[in-house]
Amino acid sequence: MKKEVIKNLSGIAVVLFVIFITIFDVLDAISYSVSIATFLYFSYERFLWRFDPFNKTPKIYGNYKTKIESTYGNGTHYESDVTIKQTLSKITITEKMRDGVCVSIVSSLYKYNDDGQWFLCYTYLTHPKNNDDDMHYGTSVLYVKDKDTLEGFYYTNRVKQTKGKQIFTRK
C-alpha cells in the first residue's frame, strides 16, 4: 500500500509542478510542489489513511484489555492492558502486565492470501519489574476477528519455552 500512496502523491507533485510553473520560476515551482506533496504524504501516512474508504487496512489502534492463558510455571491465567499505536506504515504495541512491560520491536499487519483474513504479527521484548527475572523475547500472532477483537497465540524464548493464548478486547 505504501508504494501506491507514493505513486499517487508523485502524480500530485507533477500536476502541482505543471500548475506552479505557470505562476513561478522553475526552482520555486519544484520547491512548492515537492513541499505540498511531502506534507500530503506525511498527513496521509500518519492520520488521513484512517478516513480513506479505499484503504482496507484494519484500524486496530487503541486500548485493549487482554486475557492470557499461559504455560508459564504450572500454567496461569491473567489479564493485562495493551496500547496499540498505528500509522499506515508502523504499529507499536505496549503491554503492561503485573510483573513487567512488553514492548514491540517489530510488528506488521498481514493479509492472509487464502481467505483474506488479516493478522497482526509482532516480536516483543519483556522488561520485568523484578530484577531477578530475565528479560526475554516473544512473538505473537493475532487474528483480527472484528474491529474490537484480536485473538491468537504467542511463544517466548525463555529457557523453558512459554506459550499461550491471547485475546485482545478493545476497551
N, CA and C atoms as a LAMMPS dump frame, in Angstrom:
ITEM: TIMESTEP
0
ITEM: NUMBER OF ATOMS
513
ITEM: BOX BOUNDS ff ff ff
-5.0000000000000000e+02 5.0000000000000000e+02
-5.0000000000000000e+02 5.0000000000000000e+02
-5.0000000000000000e+02 5.0000000000000000e+02
ITEM: ATOMS id mol type element x y z
1 1 1 N 0.821 -1.2 0
2 1 2 C 0 0 0
3 1 3 C 0.861 1.258 0
4 2 1 N 1.989 1.219 0.668
5 2 2 C 2.836 2.396 0.763
6 2 3 C 3.341 2.816 -0.624
7 3 1 N 3.687 1.854 -1.476
8 3 2 C 4.155 2.171 -2.832
9 3 3 C 3.062 2.867 -3.63
10 4 1 N 1.811 2.412 -3.452
11 4 2 C 0.685 3.024 -4.16
12 4 3 C 0.489 4.468 -3.716
13 5 1 N 0.627 4.725 -2.426
14 5 2 C 0.483 6.083 -1.907
15 5 3 C 1.575 6.976 -2.473
16 6 1 N 2.808 6.481 -2.488
17 6 2 C 3.927 7.263 -3.029
18 6 3 C 3.698 7.547 -4.511
19 7 1 N 3.228 6.559 -5.251
20 7 2 C 2.954 6.744 -6.679
21 7 3 C 1.892 7.819 -6.891
22 8 1 N 0.814 7.768 -6.13
23 8 2 C -0.249 8.769 -6.254
24 8 3 C 0.231 10.164 -5.891
25 9 1 N 1.014 10.26 -4.826
26 9 2 C 1.499 11.577 -4.419
27 9 3 C 2.554 12.112 -5.382
28 10 1 N 3.293 11.216 -6.016
29 10 2 C 4.227 11.662 -7.054
30 10 3 C 3.455 12.274 -8.21
31 11 1 N 2.339 11.665 -8.573
32 11 2 C 1.483 12.22 -9.624
33 11 3 C 0.945 13.579 -9.238
34 12 1 N 0.554 13.718 -7.972
35 12 2 C 0.067 15.012 -7.485
36 12 3 C 1.175 16.056 -7.574
37 13 1 N 2.404 15.666 -7.215
38 13 2 C 3.532 16.601 -7.283
39 13 3 C 3.765 17.066 -8.717
40 14 1 N 3.629 16.162 -9.684
41 14 2 C 3.81 16.534 -11.092
42 14 3 C 2.717 17.51 -11.536
43 15 1 N 1.482 17.216 -11.159
44 15 2 C 0.372 18.118 -11.51
45 15 3 C 0.585 19.492 -10.873
46 16 1 N 0.984 19.504 -9.605
47 16 2 C 1.258 20.782 -8.937
48 16 3 C 2.391 21.537 -9.626
49 17 1 N 3.412 20.806 -10.036
50 17 2 C 4.525 21.447 -10.732
51 17 3 C 4.046 22.109 -12.025
52 18 1 N 3.225 21.388 -12.782
53 18 2 C 2.703 21.943 -14.04
54 18 3 C 1.894 23.213 -13.763
55 19 1 N 1.109 23.198 -12.699
56 19 2 C 0.328 24.391 -12.341
57 19 3 C 1.256 25.51 -11.876
58 20 1 N 2.193 25.192 -10.995
59 20 2 C 3.067 26.222 -10.423
60 20 3 C 4.053 26.795 -11.428
61 21 1 N 4.415 26.037 -12.456
62 21 2 C 5.372 26.544 -13.44
63 21 3 C 4.779 27.713 -14.226
64 22 1 N 3.434 27.772 -14.275
65 22 2 C 2.789 28.898 -14.955
66 22 3 C 2.79 30.161 -14.094
67 23 1 N 3.031 29.977 -12.787
68 23 2 C 2.988 31.107 -11.859
69 23 3 C 4.388 31.52 -11.394
70 24 1 N 5.245 30.526 -11.117
71 24 2 C 6.564 30.773 -10.533
72 24 3 C 7.666 30.333 -11.488
73 25 1 N 8.914 30.662 -11.108
74 25 2 C 10.043 30.144 -11.898
75 25 3 C 10.222 28.655 -11.57
76 26 1 N 11.097 27.968 -12.276
77 26 2 C 11.249 26.512 -12.167
78 26 3 C 11.613 26.072 -10.757
79 27 1 N 12.584 26.723 -10.135
80 27 2 C 13.005 26.302 -8.788
81 27 3 C 11.894 26.483 -7.762
82 28 1 N 11.17 27.576 -7.825
83 28 2 C 10.049 27.773 -6.897
84 28 3 C 8.94 26.763 -7.161
85 29 1 N 8.658 26.487 -8.422
86 29 2 C 7.623 25.513 -8.768
87 29 3 C 7.986 24.129 -8.223
88 30 1 N 9.256 23.738 -8.369
89 30 2 C 9.715 22.449 -7.821
90 30 3 C 9.588 22.462 -6.303
91 31 1 N 10.05 23.532 -5.684
92 31 2 C 10.031 23.638 -4.23
93 31 3 C 8.609 23.548 -3.679
94 32 1 N 7.688 24.316 -4.243
95 32 2 C 6.31 24.307 -3.767
96 32 3 C 5.634 22.963 -4
97 33 1 N 5.802 22.392 -5.167
98 33 2 C 5.121 21.125 -5.47
99 33 3 C 5.67 19.986 -4.612
100 34 1 N 6.988 19.937 -4.402
101 34 2 C 7.567 18.884 -3.55
102 34 3 C 7.145 19.1 -2.091
103 35 1 N 7.131 20.335 -1.64
104 35 2 C 6.729 20.621 -0.258
105 35 3 C 5.278 20.214 -0.002
106 36 1 N 4.398 20.555 -0.902
107 36 2 C 2.986 20.218 -0.722
108 36 3 C 2.776 18.707 -0.789
109 37 1 N 3.429 18.038 -1.749
110 37 2 C 3.297 16.58 -1.867
111 37 3 C 3.852 15.888 -0.625
112 38 1 N 4.964 16.386 -0.091
113 38 2 C 5.543 15.808 1.13
114 38 3 C 4.601 15.996 2.311
115 39 1 N 4.026 17.175 2.441
116 39 2 C 3.056 17.433 3.506
117 39 3 C 1.861 16.485 3.387
118 40 1 N 1.35 16.325 2.17
119 40 2 C 0.219 15.426 1.95
120 40 3 C 0.589 13.986 2.297
121 41 1 N 1.803 13.56 1.909
122 41 2 C 2.224 12.187 2.208
123 41 3 C 2.251 11.951 3.714
124 42 1 N 2.912 12.819 4.462
125 42 2 C 3.021 12.607 5.905
126 42 3 C 1.669 12.743 6.604
127 43 1 N 0.816 13.632 6.108
128 43 2 C -0.536 13.741 6.68
129 43 3 C -1.322 12.462 6.441
130 44 1 N -1.21 11.918 5.233
131 44 2 C -1.93 10.684 4.911
132 44 3 C -1.359 9.515 5.711
133 45 1 N -0.047 9.379 5.743
134 45 2 C 0.613 8.251 6.408
135 45 3 C 0.319 8.231 7.901
136 46 1 N 0.266 9.381 8.516
137 46 2 C 0.049 9.462 9.966
138 46 3 C -1.418 9.428 10.365
139 47 1 N -2.28 10.071 9.574
140 47 2 C -3.62 10.296 10.071
141 47 3 C -4.73 10.066 9.038
142 48 1 N -4.603 10.638 7.875
143 48 2 C -5.71 10.653 6.908
144 48 3 C -6.077 9.273 6.363
145 49 1 N -5.154 8.311 6.366
146 49 2 C -5.448 6.965 5.86
147 49 3 C -6.627 6.347 6.612
148 50 1 N -6.809 6.753 7.86
149 50 2 C -7.893 6.208 8.682
150 50 3 C -9.277 6.509 8.095
151 51 1 N -9.367 7.575 7.297
152 51 2 C -10.649 8.011 6.746
153 51 3 C -10.793 7.68 5.263
154 52 1 N -9.8 7.036 4.679
155 52 2 C -9.816 6.686 3.262
156 52 3 C -10.705 5.457 3.063
157 53 1 N -11.829 5.592 2.357
158 53 2 C -12.73 4.443 2.187
159 53 3 C -12.142 3.338 1.308
160 54 1 N -11.092 3.644 0.558
161 54 2 C -10.473 2.642 -0.311
162 54 3 C -9.359 1.866 0.391
163 55 1 N -8.917 2.36 1.53
164 55 2 C -7.857 1.688 2.283
165 55 3 C -8.516 0.683 3.227
166 56 1 N -8.259 -0.581 3.015
167 56 2 C -8.908 -1.65 3.785
168 56 3 C -8.061 -2.132 4.97
169 57 1 N -6.948 -1.455 5.264
170 57 2 C -6.121 -1.828 6.399
171 57 3 C -6.945 -1.725 7.683
172 58 1 N -6.995 -2.794 8.5
173 58 2 C -7.754 -2.72 9.751
174 58 3 C -7.208 -1.622 10.671
175 59 1 N -8.096 -0.916 11.282
176 59 2 C -7.731 0.154 12.215
177 59 3 C -7.767 -0.431 13.618
178 60 1 N -6.602 -0.869 14.071
179 60 2 C -6.527 -1.575 15.357
180 60 3 C -5.942 -0.716 16.47
181 61 1 N -5.651 0.548 16.199
182 61 2 C -5.086 1.424 17.228
183 61 3 C -6.074 1.58 18.377
184 62 1 N -5.543 1.761 19.57
185 62 2 C -6.404 1.973 20.726
186 62 3 C -5.945 1.203 21.941
187 63 1 N -6.794 1.169 22.946
188 63 2 C -6.501 0.491 24.212
189 63 3 C -7.317 -0.787 24.311
190 64 1 N -6.658 -1.844 24.795
191 64 2 C -7.276 -3.157 24.885
192 64 3 C -7.072 -3.75 26.271
193 65 1 N -7.999 -4.594 26.663
194 65 2 C -7.85 -5.463 27.831
195 65 3 C -7.504 -6.822 27.249
196 66 1 N -6.477 -7.459 27.805
197 66 2 C -6.014 -8.733 27.266
198 66 3 C -6.204 -9.842 28.279
199 67 1 N -6.751 -10.962 27.834
200 67 2 C -6.827 -12.177 28.644
201 67 3 C -5.784 -13.142 28.095
202 68 1 N -4.973 -13.681 29.006
203 68 2 C -3.875 -14.554 28.602
204 68 3 C -3.961 -15.875 29.353
205 69 1 N -3.856 -16.955 28.61
206 69 2 C -3.698 -18.297 29.169
207 69 3 C -2.277 -18.716 28.829
208 70 1 N -1.466 -18.983 29.845
209 70 2 C -0.046 -19.218 29.636
210 70 3 C 0.406 -20.548 30.232
211 71 1 N 1.451 -21.112 29.641
212 71 2 C 2.063 -22.32 30.199
213 71 3 C 3.151 -21.972 31.203
214 72 1 N 3.372 -20.683 31.473
215 72 2 C 4.421 -20.257 32.396
216 72 3 C 4.183 -20.875 33.774
217 73 1 N 5.249 -21.333 34.406
218 73 2 C 5.132 -22.022 35.697
219 73 3 C 4.347 -23.305 35.496
220 74 1 N 3.302 -23.479 36.231
221 74 2 C 2.417 -24.639 36.071
222 74 3 C 1.152 -24.281 35.309
223 75 1 N 1.186 -23.17 34.617
224 75 2 C 0.008 -22.689 33.893
225 75 3 C -0.637 -21.566 34.667
226 76 1 N -0.994 -20.53 33.98
227 76 2 C -1.576 -19.382 34.653
228 76 3 C -2.522 -18.641 33.715
229 77 1 N -3.453 -17.92 34.297
230 77 2 C -4.367 -17.043 33.578
231 77 3 C -4.211 -15.659 34.189
232 78 1 N -4.12 -14.66 33.349
233 78 2 C -4.065 -13.302 33.874
234 78 3 C -4.528 -12.322 32.813
235 79 1 N -4.709 -11.068 33.236
236 79 2 C -5.123 -10.004 32.339
237 79 3 C -4.05 -8.929 32.315
238 80 1 N -4.021 -8.193 31.232
239 80 2 C -3.09 -7.083 31.102
240 80 3 C -3.75 -5.986 30.278
241 81 1 N -3.091 -4.84 30.203
242 81 2 C -3.565 -3.717 29.403
243 81 3 C -2.605 -3.509 28.237
244 82 1 N -3.169 -3.344 27.048
245 82 2 C -2.367 -3.184 25.838
246 82 3 C -2.761 -1.876 25.153
247 83 1 N -1.745 -1.155 24.686
248 83 2 C -1.958 0.031 23.869
249 83 3 C -1.328 -0.223 22.508
250 84 1 N -2.116 -0.024 21.456
251 84 2 C -1.614 -0.162 20.087
252 84 3 C -1.636 1.217 19.447
253 85 1 N -0.465 1.663 18.988
254 85 2 C -0.353 2.906 18.229
255 85 3 C -0.122 2.509 16.776
256 86 1 N -0.831 3.159 15.86
257 86 2 C -0.786 2.733 14.467
258 86 3 C -0.795 3.925 13.518
259 87 1 N 0.131 3.88 12.546
260 87 2 C 0.065 4.742 11.38
261 87 3 C -0.11 3.792 10.195
262 88 1 N -0.102 4.323 8.985
263 88 2 C -0.256 3.451 7.822
264 88 3 C 0.882 2.448 7.714
265 89 1 N 2.1 2.867 8.095
266 89 2 C 3.264 2.008 7.892
267 89 3 C 3.911 1.492 9.169
268 90 1 N 3.389 1.852 10.331
269 90 2 C 4.04 1.45 11.574
270 90 3 C 3.011 1.134 12.655
271 91 1 N 3.311 0.072 13.408
272 91 2 C 2.472 -0.319 14.543
273 91 3 C 3.391 -0.548 15.738
274 92 1 N 2.995 0.01 16.887
275 92 2 C 3.741 -0.199 18.124
276 92 3 C 2.783 -0.75 19.171
277 93 1 N 3.181 -1.851 19.81
278 93 2 C 2.353 -2.487 20.826
279 93 3 C 3.076 -2.403 22.157
280 94 1 N 2.389 -1.932 23.19
281 94 2 C 2.93 -1.885 24.541
282 94 3 C 1.942 -2.595 25.459
283 95 1 N 2.428 -3.612 26.167
284 95 2 C 1.578 -4.38 27.077
285 95 3 C 2.082 -4.201 28.505
286 96 1 N 1.195 -3.732 29.381
287 96 2 C 1.531 -3.56 30.788
288 96 3 C 0.947 -4.733 31.555
289 97 1 N 1.844 -5.544 32.136
290 97 2 C 1.429 -6.72 32.899
291 97 3 C 1.756 -6.494 34.362
292 98 1 N 1.286 -7.386 35.209
293 98 2 C 1.532 -7.245 36.648
294 98 3 C 3.009 -7.366 36.988
295 99 1 N 3.779 -8.111 36.172
296 99 2 C 5.187 -8.328 36.504
297 99 3 C 6.158 -7.705 35.505
298 100 1 N 5.669 -6.785 34.658
299 100 2 C 6.576 -6.127 33.724
300 100 3 C 5.856 -5.476 32.557
301 101 1 N 6.654 -5.042 31.595
302 101 2 C 6.137 -4.378 30.402
303 101 3 C 6.738 -5.043 29.171
304 102 1 N 5.887 -5.322 28.18
305 102 2 C 6.336 -5.85 26.892
306 102 3 C 6.219 -4.732 25.864
307 103 1 N 7.273 -4.536 25.086
308 103 2 C 7.284 -3.508 24.056
309 103 3 C 7.646 -4.159 22.731
310 104 1 N 6.85 -3.89 21.701
311 104 2 C 7.117 -4.491 20.392
312 104 3 C 8.412 -3.937 19.809
313 105 1 N 9.127 -4.813 19.119
314 105 2 C 10.36 -4.448 18.42
315 105 3 C 10.071 -4.34 16.922
316 106 1 N 9.365 -5.331 16.418
317 106 2 C 8.972 -5.398 15.016
318 106 3 C 7.513 -5.813 14.985
319 107 1 N 6.712 -5.16 14.145
320 107 2 C 5.302 -5.539 14.06
321 107 3 C 4.759 -5.171 12.691
322 108 1 N 3.749 -5.929 12.272
323 108 2 C 3.124 -5.648 10.993
324 108 3 C 1.766 -6.323 10.909
325 109 1 N 0.892 -5.729 10.12
326 109 2 C -0.382 -6.344 9.771
327 109 3 C -0.21 -7.035 8.425
328 110 1 N -0.695 -8.253 8.326
329 110 2 C -0.627 -9.009 7.079
330 110 3 C -2.01 -9.5 6.711
331 111 1 N -2.24 -9.584 5.426
332 111 2 C -3.483 -10.163 4.94
333 111 3 C -3.161 -11.558 4.436
334 112 1 N -3.801 -12.554 5.031
335 112 2 C -3.577 -13.939 4.653
336 112 3 C -4.228 -14.178 3.303
337 113 1 N -3.444 -14.604 2.337
338 113 2 C -3.903 -14.687 0.951
339 113 3 C -5.025 -15.685 0.71
340 114 1 N -5.021 -16.817 1.404
341 114 2 C -6.005 -17.856 1.117
342 114 3 C -7.441 -17.436 1.422
343 115 1 N -7.63 -16.764 2.546
344 115 2 C -9.001 -16.423 2.928
345 115 3 C -9.23 -14.931 3.176
346 116 1 N -8.213 -14.106 2.961
347 116 2 C -8.361 -12.67 3.144
348 116 3 C -8.354 -12.218 4.586
349 117 1 N -8.063 -13.127 5.521
350 117 2 C -8.031 -12.808 6.951
351 117 3 C -6.797 -11.958 7.271
352 118 1 N -6.983 -10.897 8.027
353 118 2 C -5.873 -10.051 8.483
354 118 3 C -5.34 -10.586 9.799
355 119 1 N -4.025 -10.477 9.991
356 119 2 C -3.464 -10.792 11.289
357 119 3 C -2.324 -9.861 11.628
358 120 1 N -2.132 -9.662 12.92
359 120 2 C -1.059 -8.846 13.466
360 120 3 C 0.019 -9.787 13.974
361 121 1 N 1.227 -9.57 13.512
362 121 2 C 2.362 -10.369 13.977
363 121 3 C 3.397 -9.406 14.548
364 122 1 N 3.861 -9.69 15.766
365 122 2 C 4.87 -8.818 16.343
366 122 3 C 5.807 -9.596 17.261
367 123 1 N 7.032 -9.119 17.312
368 123 2 C 8.041 -9.638 18.225
369 123 3 C 8.258 -8.569 19.286
370 124 1 N 8.375 -9.005 20.522
371 124 2 C 8.461 -8.058 21.623
372 124 3 C 9.581 -8.439 22.583
373 125 1 N 9.972 -7.47 23.395
374 125 2 C 10.937 -7.667 24.47
375 125 3 C 10.224 -7.358 25.774
376 126 1 N 10.296 -8.303 26.729
377 126 2 C 9.669 -8.115 28.029
378 126 3 C 10.69 -7.551 29.011
379 127 1 N 10.319 -6.47 29.656
380 127 2 C 11.134 -5.835 30.689
381 127 3 C 10.474 -6.138 32.032
382 128 1 N 11.016 -7.087 32.818
383 128 2 C 10.371 -7.454 34.083
384 128 3 C 10.573 -6.385 35.158
385 129 1 N 9.588 -6.273 36.064
386 129 2 C 9.711 -5.36 37.205
387 129 3 C 10.72 -5.902 38.215
388 130 1 N 10.708 -7.216 38.398
389 130 2 C 11.579 -7.873 39.358
390 130 3 C 12.952 -8.092 38.717
391 131 1 N 14.006 -7.584 39.336
392 131 2 C 15.358 -7.714 38.777
393 131 3 C 15.854 -9.151 38.734
394 132 1 N 15.207 -10.058 39.484
395 132 2 C 15.621 -11.469 39.459
396 132 3 C 15.126 -12.185 38.198
397 133 1 N 14.091 -11.649 37.56
398 133 2 C 13.579 -12.247 36.332
399 133 3 C 14.401 -11.76 35.147
400 134 1 N 14.557 -12.628 34.166
401 134 2 C 15.309 -12.269 32.971
402 134 3 C 14.409 -11.612 31.94
403 135 1 N 15 -10.644 31.207
404 135 2 C 14.29 -10.118 30.047
405 135 3 C 14.213 -11.252 29.041
406 136 1 N 13.16 -11.268 28.259
407 136 2 C 13.038 -12.303 27.238
408 136 3 C 12.254 -11.774 26.044
409 137 1 N 12.464 -12.438 24.923
410 137 2 C 11.763 -12.097 23.69
411 137 3 C 10.574 -13.021 23.508
412 138 1 N 9.604 -12.534 22.756
413 138 2 C 8.455 -13.358 22.406
414 138 3 C 7.882 -12.908 21.085
415 139 1 N 7.032 -13.735 20.537
416 139 2 C 6.347 -13.411 19.282
417 139 3 C 4.872 -13.737 19.44
418 140 1 N 4.028 -12.852 18.962
419 140 2 C 2.577 -13.049 18.984
420 140 3 C 2.04 -12.989 17.563
421 141 1 N 1.079 -13.847 17.289
422 141 2 C 0.345 -13.825 16.028
423 141 3 C -1.127 -13.773 16.394
424 142 1 N -1.773 -12.651 16.068
425 142 2 C -3.159 -12.425 16.459
426 142 3 C -4.024 -12.167 15.227
427 143 1 N -5.089 -12.921 15.089
428 143 2 C -6.031 -12.713 14
429 143 3 C -6.963 -11.573 14.344
430 144 1 N -7.242 -10.719 13.379
431 144 2 C -8.192 -9.622 13.562
432 144 3 C -9.584 -10.219 13.368
433 145 1 N -10.252 -10.504 14.481
434 145 2 C -11.578 -11.136 14.429
435 145 3 C -12.652 -10.153 13.964
436 146 1 N -12.623 -8.954 14.531
437 146 2 C -13.535 -7.877 14.147
438 146 3 C -12.88 -6.575 14.579
439 147 1 N -13.588 -5.46 14.482
440 147 2 C -12.974 -4.16 14.769
441 147 3 C -12.556 -3.991 16.228
442 148 1 N -13.042 -4.851 17.131
443 148 2 C -12.735 -4.711 18.548
444 148 3 C -12.029 -5.914 19.163
445 149 1 N -11.707 -6.946 18.366
446 149 2 C -11.143 -8.163 18.934
447 149 3 C -9.995 -8.709 18.092
448 150 1 N -8.89 -9.013 18.781
449 150 2 C -7.749 -9.713 18.186
450 150 3 C -7.549 -10.977 19.008
451 151 1 N -7.277 -12.086 18.342
452 151 2 C -7.152 -13.35 19.073
453 151 3 C -6.071 -14.205 18.429
454 152 1 N -5.245 -14.829 19.276
455 152 2 C -4.201 -15.685 18.729
456 152 3 C -3.311 -16.278 19.792
457 153 1 N -2.061 -16.54 19.396
458 153 2 C -1.131 -17.262 20.236
459 153 3 C 0.199 -16.533 20.321
460 154 1 N 0.979 -16.896 21.339
461 154 2 C 2.314 -16.337 21.496
462 154 3 C 3.261 -17.423 21.994
463 155 1 N 4.541 -17.149 21.864
464 155 2 C 5.565 -18 22.461
465 155 3 C 6.749 -17.119 22.826
466 156 1 N 7.581 -17.596 23.751
467 156 2 C 8.749 -16.839 24.191
468 156 3 C 10.007 -17.686 24.065
469 157 1 N 11.151 -17.04 24.287
470 157 2 C 12.429 -17.747 24.214
471 157 3 C 12.998 -18.055 25.6
472 158 1 N 12.147 -18.141 26.589
473 158 2 C 12.626 -18.49 27.92
474 158 3 C 13.273 -19.865 27.882
475 159 1 N 14.08 -20.185 28.927
476 159 2 C 14.746 -21.488 28.982
477 159 3 C 13.723 -22.606 28.816
478 160 1 N 12.677 -22.543 29.618
479 160 2 C 11.548 -23.44 29.391
480 160 3 C 10.533 -22.608 28.623
481 161 1 N 10.47 -22.853 27.337
482 161 2 C 9.65 -22.018 26.472
483 161 3 C 8.221 -21.88 27.001
484 162 1 N 7.767 -20.633 27.012
485 162 2 C 6.401 -20.34 27.417
486 162 3 C 5.578 -20.102 26.157
487 163 1 N 4.362 -20.568 26.161
488 163 2 C 3.452 -20.286 25.063
489 163 3 C 2.063 -20.137 25.644
490 164 1 N 1.179 -19.606 24.833
491 164 2 C -0.172 -19.437 25.347
492 164 3 C -1.087 -18.777 24.35
493 165 1 N -2.283 -18.489 24.816
494 165 2 C -3.336 -17.889 24.011
495 165 3 C -3.595 -16.475 24.51
496 166 1 N -3.871 -15.562 23.586
497 166 2 C -4.176 -14.183 23.938
498 166 3 C -5.469 -13.749 23.258
499 167 1 N -6.266 -12.981 23.971
500 167 2 C -7.456 -12.358 23.382
501 167 3 C -7.413 -10.876 23.765
502 168 1 N -7.339 -10.02 22.769
503 168 2 C -7.353 -8.563 22.969
504 168 3 C -8.787 -8.099 22.718
505 169 1 N -9.358 -7.372 23.689
506 169 2 C -10.688 -6.797 23.528
507 169 3 C -10.58 -5.29 23.746
508 170 1 N -11.028 -4.535 22.748
509 170 2 C -10.928 -3.072 22.833
510 170 3 C -11.746 -2.559 24.003
511 171 1 N -11.167 -1.616 24.755
512 171 2 C -11.844 -1.014 25.907
513 171 3 C -12.88 -0.023 25.452
